[in-house]
Amino acid sequence: MTINSISGNLTWTNPLIGNHQVVVGVVDSLGLGAAQGFTLTTKTNSLPTINSTPTTTATPNTP
């Protein structure tokens, strides 16, 4: 898990399914810092599903 120091984006290659406790901390040039904890929940990625009925008839020369 990494955090981009410019954008702040958190990326994680191949996360494991489940709940993960994460703590992010920073320290500035004066030595002052802060930390924030959170739970990151990862789930199985499912394929998209289309739930509609397609049109199966057409009339020539009509929009």
Contacts in CASP RR format, 6 or more apart in sequence:
PFRMAT RR
TARGET T0000
AUTHOR 0000-0000-0000
METHOD contacts of the structure
MODEL  1
MTINSISGNLTWTNPLIGNHQVVVGVVDSLGLGAAQGFTLTTKTNSLPTI
NSTPTTTATPNTP
1 10 0 8 1.000
1 11 0 8 1.000
1 12 0 8 1.000
1 22 0 8 1.000
2 10 0 8 1.000
2 11 0 8 1.000
2 12 0 8 1.000
3 9 0 8 1.000
3 10 0 8 1.000
3 11 0 8 1.000
3 24 0 8 1.000
4 11 0 8 1.000
10 24 0 8 1.000
15 40 0 8 1.000
15 42 0 8 1.000
16 42 0 8 1.000
17 42 0 8 1.000
17 43 0 8 1.000
17 44 0 8 1.000
18 41 0 8 1.000
18 42 0 8 1.000
18 43 0 8 1.000
19 39 0 8 1.000
19 40 0 8 1.000
19 41 0 8 1.000
20 39 0 8 1.000
20 40 0 8 1.000
20 41 0 8 1.000
20 42 0 8 1.000
21 37 0 8 1.000
21 38 0 8 1.000
21 39 0 8 1.000
21 40 0 8 1.000
22 37 0 8 1.000
22 38 0 8 1.000
22 39 0 8 1.000
22 40 0 8 1.000
23 35 0 8 1.000
23 36 0 8 1.000
23 37 0 8 1.000
24 35 0 8 1.000
24 36 0 8 1.000
24 37 0 8 1.000
25 33 0 8 1.000
25 34 0 8 1.000
25 35 0 8 1.000
25 36 0 8 1.000
26 33 0 8 1.000
26 34 0 8 1.000
26 35 0 8 1.000
27 33 0 8 1.000
END
